[in-house]
């Protein structure tokens, strides 16, 4: 719910890796930000194309454990974010990697806003566009996603 005259804002800096083989750089950024087990947020289409396997093979090759949330739907709902948050916590994740299009990225950012890491970091780490790290530092950000229809 919006409150007239009240505005919230936050700054999300990012690092983007672009180009052929850019996904090979993911382990470097996972280590740089001291992430020990990322939650990979994606959708069934990315799984079916084999793109997810490419990323998980890279992580496995570097002995980086991960969990996969692949139930993102187009225009993700609050239910997607809630499921992702539950999986993030249940699996002991401490970072996020988004693989796919805008819906996966939006869902991942929603999970990142709702999942401050339990004492491990002072900031939540959300990854967008598969290789961009975005520290989110404001705990007062409204925790909403697109409402279910």
Secondary structure as UniProt FT lines:
FT   TURN            4..5
FT   TURN            20..21
FT   HELIX           22..25
FT   HELIX           26..32
FT   TURN            33..34
FT   STRAND          37..41
FT   HELIX           44..49
FT   HELIX           51..61
FT   TURN            62..63
FT   STRAND          65..69
FT   HELIX           78..90
FT   TURN            91..92
FT   STRAND          95..98
FT   HELIX           102..114
FT   STRAND          124..128
FT   TURN            129..131
FT   STRAND          132..136
FT   TURN            139..140
//
